[in-house]
Amino acid sequence: MNGLEAEFAGAVAVLQLNAAEPENLALMEAYGVRGHPALVVVDENGRVAARFVGVIEEAVLREAVMGDGN
């Protein structure tokens, strides 16, 4: 994750939330985070482009961030 965060610096914002912190619950609920670890990719229009629960491969995350070109 950190490697991709550095690679896409300036083009992608990365937020890491602690599920145990009460102030994060509303945001997690808003994006449908039900388990952890979880990762939500939100597009430039604020829509959820991808949602993952559990550990994911870097290639899968990269594809979700890059989109399908449409």
PDB file as gemmi writes it, atoms N, CA and C in Angstrom:
CRYST1    1.000    1.000    1.000  90.00  90.00  90.00 P 1                      
ATOM      1  N   MET A   1       0.824  -1.196   0.000  1.00  0.00           N  
ATOM      2  CA  MET A   1       0.000   0.000   0.000  1.00  0.00           C  
ATOM      3  C   MET A   1       0.865   1.255   0.000  1.00  0.00           C  
ATOM      4  N   ASN A   2       1.893   1.279   0.831  1.00  0.00           N  
ATOM      5  CA  ASN A   2       2.737   2.469   0.905  1.00  0.00           C  
ATOM      6  C   ASN A   2       3.442   2.752  -0.407  1.00  0.00           C  
ATOM      7  N   GLY A   3       3.848   1.699  -1.124  1.00  0.00           N  
ATOM      8  CA  GLY A   3       4.496   1.890  -2.417  1.00  0.00           C  
ATOM      9  C   GLY A   3       3.560   2.527  -3.423  1.00  0.00           C  
ATOM     10  N   LEU A   4       2.314   2.067  -3.455  1.00  0.00           N  
ATOM     11  CA  LEU A   4       1.334   2.653  -4.369  1.00  0.00           C  
ATOM     12  C   LEU A   4       0.987   4.071  -3.952  1.00  0.00           C  
ATOM     13  N   GLU A   5       0.919   4.311  -2.656  1.00  0.00           N  
ATOM     14  CA  GLU A   5       0.634   5.659  -2.166  1.00  0.00           C  
ATOM     15  C   GLU A   5       1.715   6.623  -2.642  1.00  0.00           C  
ATOM     16  N   ALA A   6       2.963   6.217  -2.573  1.00  0.00           N  
ATOM     17  CA  ALA A   6       4.065   7.064  -3.039  1.00  0.00           C  
ATOM     18  C   ALA A   6       4.026   7.223  -4.553  1.00  0.00           C  
ATOM     19  N   GLU A   7       3.733   6.138  -5.261  1.00  0.00           N  
ATOM     20  CA  GLU A   7       3.687   6.176  -6.728  1.00  0.00           C  
ATOM     21  C   GLU A   7       2.617   7.131  -7.242  1.00  0.00           C  
ATOM     22  N   PHE A   8       1.467   7.146  -6.594  1.00  0.00           N  
ATOM     23  CA  PHE A   8       0.352   7.970  -7.042  1.00  0.00           C  
ATOM     24  C   PHE A   8       0.236   9.284  -6.271  1.00  0.00           C  
ATOM     25  N   ALA A   9       1.275   9.658  -5.538  1.00  0.00           N  
ATOM     26  CA  ALA A   9       1.260  10.892  -4.743  1.00  0.00           C  
ATOM     27  C   ALA A   9       0.860  12.079  -5.609  1.00  0.00           C  
ATOM     28  N   GLY A  10      -0.046  12.880  -5.101  1.00  0.00           N  
ATOM     29  CA  GLY A  10      -0.518  14.049  -5.831  1.00  0.00           C  
ATOM     30  C   GLY A  10      -1.705  13.755  -6.721  1.00  0.00           C  
ATOM     31  N   ALA A  11      -1.891  12.489  -7.089  1.00  0.00           N  
ATOM     32  CA  ALA A  11      -3.007  12.110  -7.955  1.00  0.00           C  
ATOM     33  C   ALA A  11      -4.076  11.345  -7.189  1.00  0.00           C  
ATOM     34  N   VAL A  12      -3.685  10.751  -6.073  1.00  0.00           N  
ATOM     35  CA  VAL A  12      -4.596   9.921  -5.292  1.00  0.00           C  
ATOM     36  C   VAL A  12      -4.445  10.290  -3.822  1.00  0.00           C  
ATOM     37  N   ALA A  13      -5.556  10.490  -3.149  1.00  0.00           N  
ATOM     38  CA  ALA A  13      -5.528  10.731  -1.703  1.00  0.00           C  
ATOM     39  C   ALA A  13      -5.742   9.401  -0.994  1.00  0.00           C  
ATOM     40  N   VAL A  14      -4.957   9.137   0.017  1.00  0.00           N  
ATOM     41  CA  VAL A  14      -5.063   7.894   0.776  1.00  0.00           C  
ATOM     42  C   VAL A  14      -5.397   8.244   2.217  1.00  0.00           C  
ATOM     43  N   LEU A  15      -6.482   7.659   2.710  1.00  0.00           N  
ATOM     44  CA  LEU A  15      -6.866   7.825   4.110  1.00  0.00           C  
ATOM     45  C   LEU A  15      -6.805   6.466   4.774  1.00  0.00           C  
ATOM     46  N   GLN A  16      -6.217   6.405   5.940  1.00  0.00           N  
ATOM     47  CA  GLN A  16      -6.195   5.173   6.708  1.00  0.00           C  
ATOM     48  C   GLN A  16      -6.938   5.443   8.005  1.00  0.00           C  
ATOM     49  N   LEU A  17      -7.973   4.643   8.246  1.00  0.00           N  
ATOM     50  CA  LEU A  17      -8.810   4.844   9.419  1.00  0.00           C  
ATOM     51  C   LEU A  17      -8.671   3.676  10.381  1.00  0.00           C  
ATOM     52  N   ASN A  18      -8.708   3.980  11.654  1.00  0.00           N  
ATOM     53  CA  ASN A  18      -8.707   2.968  12.692  1.00  0.00           C  
ATOM     54  C   ASN A  18     -10.159   2.672  13.041  1.00  0.00           C  
ATOM     55  N   ALA A  19     -10.593   1.436  12.815  1.00  0.00           N  
ATOM     56  CA  ALA A  19     -11.983   1.048  13.059  1.00  0.00           C  
ATOM     57  C   ALA A  19     -12.367   1.149  14.529  1.00  0.00           C  
ATOM     58  N   ALA A  20     -11.395   1.174  15.415  1.00  0.00           N  
ATOM     59  CA  ALA A  20     -11.680   1.247  16.846  1.00  0.00           C  
ATOM     60  C   ALA A  20     -11.965   2.668  17.316  1.00  0.00           C  
ATOM     61  N   GLU A  21     -11.713   3.652  16.472  1.00  0.00           N  
ATOM     62  CA  GLU A  21     -11.925   5.049  16.856  1.00  0.00           C  
ATOM     63  C   GLU A  21     -13.355   5.476  16.521  1.00  0.00           C  
ATOM     64  N   PRO A  22     -14.134   5.900  17.512  1.00  0.00           N  
ATOM     65  CA  PRO A  22     -15.530   6.262  17.289  1.00  0.00           C  
ATOM     66  C   PRO A  22     -15.733   7.336  16.218  1.00  0.00           C  
ATOM     67  N   GLU A  23     -14.794   8.262  16.078  1.00  0.00           N  
ATOM     68  CA  GLU A  23     -14.970   9.334  15.096  1.00  0.00           C  
ATOM     69  C   GLU A  23     -14.900   8.828  13.654  1.00  0.00           C  
ATOM     70  N   ASN A  24     -14.438   7.605  13.443  1.00  0.00           N  
ATOM     71  CA  ASN A  24     -14.349   7.050  12.091  1.00  0.00           C  
ATOM     72  C   ASN A  24     -15.584   6.250  11.690  1.00  0.00           C  
ATOM     73  N   LEU A  25     -16.454   5.950  12.631  1.00  0.00           N  
ATOM     74  CA  LEU A  25     -17.597   5.087  12.362  1.00  0.00           C  
ATOM     75  C   LEU A  25     -18.541   5.642  11.300  1.00  0.00           C  
ATOM     76  N   ALA A  26     -18.818   6.930  11.312  1.00  0.00           N  
ATOM     77  CA  ALA A  26     -19.738   7.514  10.332  1.00  0.00           C  
ATOM     78  C   ALA A  26     -19.185   7.395   8.916  1.00  0.00           C  
ATOM     79  N   LEU A  27     -17.905   7.648   8.746  1.00  0.00           N  
ATOM     80  CA  LEU A  27     -17.290   7.535   7.422  1.00  0.00           C  
ATOM     81  C   LEU A  27     -17.279   6.083   6.955  1.00  0.00           C  
ATOM     82  N   MET A  28     -16.977   5.174   7.852  1.00  0.00           N  
ATOM     83  CA  MET A  28     -16.988   3.758   7.501  1.00  0.00           C  
ATOM     84  C   MET A  28     -18.389   3.315   7.096  1.00  0.00           C  
ATOM     85  N   GLU A  29     -19.384   3.756   7.810  1.00  0.00           N  
ATOM     86  CA  GLU A  29     -20.776   3.435   7.483  1.00  0.00           C  
ATOM     87  C   GLU A  29     -21.151   4.019   6.126  1.00  0.00           C  
ATOM     88  N   ALA A  30     -20.760   5.253   5.878  1.00  0.00           N  
ATOM     89  CA  ALA A  30     -21.096   5.921   4.616  1.00  0.00           C  
ATOM     90  C   ALA A  30     -20.537   5.176   3.410  1.00  0.00           C  
ATOM     91  N   TYR A  31     -19.376   4.555   3.561  1.00  0.00           N  
ATOM     92  CA  TYR A  31     -18.752   3.835   2.450  1.00  0.00           C  
ATOM     93  C   TYR A  31     -18.971   2.328   2.520  1.00  0.00           C  
ATOM     94  N   GLY A  32     -19.842   1.887   3.413  1.00  0.00           N  
ATOM     95  CA  GLY A  32     -20.205   0.473   3.458  1.00  0.00           C  
ATOM     96  C   GLY A  32     -19.117  -0.452   3.956  1.00  0.00           C  
ATOM     97  N   VAL A  33     -18.232   0.053   4.799  1.00  0.00           N  
ATOM     98  CA  VAL A  33     -17.172  -0.787   5.351  1.00  0.00           C  
ATOM     99  C   VAL A  33     -17.769  -1.610   6.482  1.00  0.00           C  
ATOM    100  N   ARG A  34     -17.765  -2.937   6.296  1.00  0.00           N  
ATOM    101  CA  ARG A  34     -18.382  -3.824   7.280  1.00  0.00           C  
ATOM    102  C   ARG A  34     -17.376  -4.735   7.980  1.00  0.00           C  
ATOM    103  N   GLY A  35     -16.198  -4.863   7.433  1.00  0.00           N  
ATOM    104  CA  GLY A  35     -15.173  -5.721   8.020  1.00  0.00           C  
ATOM    105  C   GLY A  35     -13.828  -5.041   7.906  1.00  0.00           C  
ATOM    106  N   HIS A  36     -12.801  -5.701   8.392  1.00  0.00           N  
ATOM    107  CA  HIS A  36     -11.479  -5.119   8.247  1.00  0.00           C  
ATOM    108  C   HIS A  36     -10.438  -6.220   8.216  1.00  0.00           C  
ATOM    109  N   PRO A  37      -9.342  -6.018   7.541  1.00  0.00           N  
ATOM    110  CA  PRO A  37      -9.025  -4.764   6.859  1.00  0.00           C  
ATOM    111  C   PRO A  37      -9.935  -4.556   5.659  1.00  0.00           C  
ATOM    112  N   ALA A  38     -10.204  -3.317   5.362  1.00  0.00           N  
ATOM    113  CA  ALA A  38     -11.055  -2.970   4.225  1.00  0.00           C  
ATOM    114  C   ALA A  38     -10.404  -1.848   3.441  1.00  0.00           C  
ATOM    115  N   LEU A  39     -10.713  -1.814   2.158  1.00  0.00           N  
ATOM    116  CA  LEU A  39     -10.183  -0.774   1.296  1.00  0.00           C  
ATOM    117  C   LEU A  39     -11.296  -0.350   0.356  1.00  0.00           C  
ATOM    118  N   VAL A  40     -11.508   0.952   0.248  1.00  0.00           N  
ATOM    119  CA  VAL A  40     -12.527   1.497  -0.644  1.00  0.00           C  
ATOM    120  C   VAL A  40     -11.837   2.455  -1.603  1.00  0.00           C  
ATOM    121  N   VAL A  41     -12.065   2.254  -2.899  1.00  0.00           N  
ATOM    122  CA  VAL A  41     -11.537   3.154  -3.921  1.00  0.00           C  
ATOM    123  C   VAL A  41     -12.690   4.053  -4.343  1.00  0.00           C  
ATOM    124  N   VAL A  42     -12.508   5.360  -4.174  1.00  0.00           N  
ATOM    125  CA  VAL A  42     -13.534   6.345  -4.506  1.00  0.00           C  
ATOM    126  C   VAL A  42     -13.035   7.145  -5.699  1.00  0.00           C  
ATOM    127  N   ASP A  43     -13.882   7.275  -6.727  1.00  0.00           N  
ATOM    128  CA  ASP A  43     -13.441   7.991  -7.931  1.00  0.00           C  
ATOM    129  C   ASP A  43     -13.512   9.498  -7.737  1.00  0.00           C  
ATOM    130  N   GLU A  44     -13.109  10.229  -8.766  1.00  0.00           N  
ATOM    131  CA  GLU A  44     -13.044  11.691  -8.677  1.00  0.00           C  
ATOM    132  C   GLU A  44     -14.408  12.340  -8.492  1.00  0.00           C  
ATOM    133  N   ASN A  45     -15.488  11.574  -8.733  1.00  0.00           N  
ATOM    134  CA  ASN A  45     -16.842  12.089  -8.539  1.00  0.00           C  
ATOM    135  C   ASN A  45     -17.425  11.705  -7.187  1.00  0.00           C  
ATOM    136  N   GLY A  46     -16.612  11.064  -6.355  1.00  0.00           N  
ATOM    137  CA  GLY A  46     -17.068  10.669  -5.031  1.00  0.00           C  
ATOM    138  C   GLY A  46     -17.833   9.359  -4.998  1.00  0.00           C  
ATOM    139  N   ARG A  47     -17.853   8.633  -6.117  1.00  0.00           N  
ATOM    140  CA  ARG A  47     -18.548   7.342  -6.173  1.00  0.00           C  
ATOM    141  C   ARG A  47     -17.584   6.211  -5.838  1.00  0.00           C  
ATOM    142  N   VAL A  48     -18.110   5.183  -5.190  1.00  0.00           N  
ATOM    143  CA  VAL A  48     -17.297   4.013  -4.876  1.00  0.00           C  
ATOM    144  C   VAL A  48     -17.017   3.257  -6.167  1.00  0.00           C  
ATOM    145  N   ALA A  49     -15.734   3.147  -6.520  1.00  0.00           N  
ATOM    146  CA  ALA A  49     -15.322   2.441  -7.735  1.00  0.00           C  
ATOM    147  C   ALA A  49     -14.991   0.982  -7.434  1.00  0.00           C  
ATOM    148  N   ALA A  50     -14.558   0.698  -6.215  1.00  0.00           N  
ATOM    149  CA  ALA A  50     -14.230  -0.672  -5.812  1.00  0.00           C  
ATOM    150  C   ALA A  50     -14.239  -0.748  -4.295  1.00  0.00           C  
ATOM    151  N   ARG A  51     -14.562  -1.942  -3.802  1.00  0.00           N  
ATOM    152  CA  ARG A  51     -14.581  -2.160  -2.352  1.00  0.00           C  
ATOM    153  C   ARG A  51     -13.978  -3.538  -2.094  1.00  0.00           C  
ATOM    154  N   PHE A  52     -13.061  -3.628  -1.153  1.00  0.00           N  
ATOM    155  CA  PHE A  52     -12.395  -4.884  -0.823  1.00  0.00           C  
ATOM    156  C   PHE A  52     -12.392  -5.081   0.686  1.00  0.00           C  
ATOM    157  N   VAL A  53     -12.564  -6.317   1.112  1.00  0.00           N  
ATOM    158  CA  VAL A  53     -12.400  -6.679   2.520  1.00  0.00           C  
ATOM    159  C   VAL A  53     -11.369  -7.794   2.555  1.00  0.00           C  
ATOM    160  N   GLY A  54     -10.402  -7.645   3.434  1.00  0.00           N  
ATOM    161  CA  GLY A  54      -9.323  -8.620   3.518  1.00  0.00           C  
ATOM    162  C   GLY A  54      -8.089  -8.106   2.802  1.00  0.00           C  
ATOM    163  N   VAL A  55      -7.073  -8.919   2.785  1.00  0.00           N  
ATOM    164  CA  VAL A  55      -5.816  -8.558   2.139  1.00  0.00           C  
ATOM    165  C   VAL A  55      -5.976  -8.737   0.632  1.00  0.00           C  
ATOM    166  N   ILE A  56      -5.518  -7.749  -0.143  1.00  0.00           N  
ATOM    167  CA  ILE A  56      -5.605  -7.852  -1.599  1.00  0.00           C  
ATOM    168  C   ILE A  56      -4.216  -7.720  -2.213  1.00  0.00           C  
ATOM    169  N   GLU A  57      -4.076  -8.278  -3.390  1.00  0.00           N  
ATOM    170  CA  GLU A  57      -2.812  -8.206  -4.119  1.00  0.00           C  
ATOM    171  C   GLU A  57      -2.600  -6.793  -4.658  1.00  0.00           C  
ATOM    172  N   GLU A  58      -1.345  -6.378  -4.747  1.00  0.00           N  
ATOM    173  CA  GLU A  58      -1.023  -5.047  -5.262  1.00  0.00           C  
ATOM    174  C   GLU A  58      -1.569  -4.846  -6.671  1.00  0.00           C  
ATOM    175  N   ALA A  59      -1.493  -5.866  -7.517  1.00  0.00           N  
ATOM    176  CA  ALA A  59      -1.971  -5.747  -8.901  1.00  0.00           C  
ATOM    177  C   ALA A  59      -3.470  -5.472  -8.948  1.00  0.00           C  
ATOM    178  N   VAL A  60      -4.226  -6.075  -8.048  1.00  0.00           N  
ATOM    179  CA  VAL A  60      -5.675  -5.862  -7.996  1.00  0.00           C  
ATOM    180  C   VAL A  60      -5.967  -4.432  -7.564  1.00  0.00           C  
ATOM    181  N   LEU A  61      -5.249  -3.954  -6.573  1.00  0.00           N  
ATOM    182  CA  LEU A  61      -5.427  -2.583  -6.105  1.00  0.00           C  
ATOM    183  C   LEU A  61      -5.033  -1.590  -7.193  1.00  0.00           C  
ATOM    184  N   ARG A  62      -3.925  -1.850  -7.860  1.00  0.00           N  
ATOM    185  CA  ARG A  62      -3.468  -0.970  -8.937  1.00  0.00           C  
ATOM    186  C   ARG A  62      -4.542  -0.869 -10.032  1.00  0.00           C  
ATOM    187  N   GLU A  63      -5.120  -2.001 -10.405  1.00  0.00           N  
ATOM    188  CA  GLU A  63      -6.164  -2.007 -11.434  1.00  0.00           C  
ATOM    189  C   GLU A  63      -7.380  -1.200 -10.979  1.00  0.00           C  
ATOM    190  N   ALA A  64      -7.749  -1.331  -9.711  1.00  0.00           N  
ATOM    191  CA  ALA A  64      -8.891  -0.582  -9.186  1.00  0.00           C  
ATOM    192  C   ALA A  64      -8.618   0.915  -9.196  1.00  0.00           C  
ATOM    193  N   VAL A  65      -7.400   1.315  -8.855  1.00  0.00           N  
ATOM    194  CA  VAL A  65      -7.047   2.738  -8.828  1.00  0.00           C  
ATOM    195  C   VAL A  65      -6.956   3.301 -10.240  1.00  0.00           C  
ATOM    196  N   MET A  66      -6.371   2.538 -11.146  1.00  0.00           N  
ATOM    197  CA  MET A  66      -6.186   3.003 -12.525  1.00  0.00           C  
ATOM    198  C   MET A  66      -7.499   3.001 -13.304  1.00  0.00           C  
ATOM    199  N   GLY A  67      -8.455   2.162 -12.912  1.00  0.00           N  
ATOM    200  CA  GLY A  67      -9.719   2.071 -13.630  1.00  0.00           C  
ATOM    201  C   GLY A  67      -9.562   1.298 -14.914  1.00  0.00           C  
ATOM    202  N   ASP A  68     -10.661   1.210 -15.648  1.00  0.00           N  
ATOM    203  CA  ASP A  68     -10.643   0.440 -16.893  1.00  0.00           C  
ATOM    204  C   ASP A  68     -10.476   1.322 -18.116  1.00  0.00           C  
ATOM    205  N   GLY A  69     -10.194   2.602 -17.891  1.00  0.00           N  
ATOM    206  CA  GLY A  69      -9.979   3.508 -19.016  1.00  0.00           C  
ATOM    207  C   GLY A  69     -11.240   4.152 -19.538  1.00  0.00           C  
ATOM    208  N   ASN A  70     -12.378   3.828 -18.956  1.00  0.00           N  
ATOM    209  CA  ASN A  70     -13.654   4.424 -19.400  1.00  0.00           C  
ATOM    210  C   ASN A  70     -14.020   5.596 -18.522  1.00  0.00           C  
TER     211      ASN A  70                                                      
END                                                                             
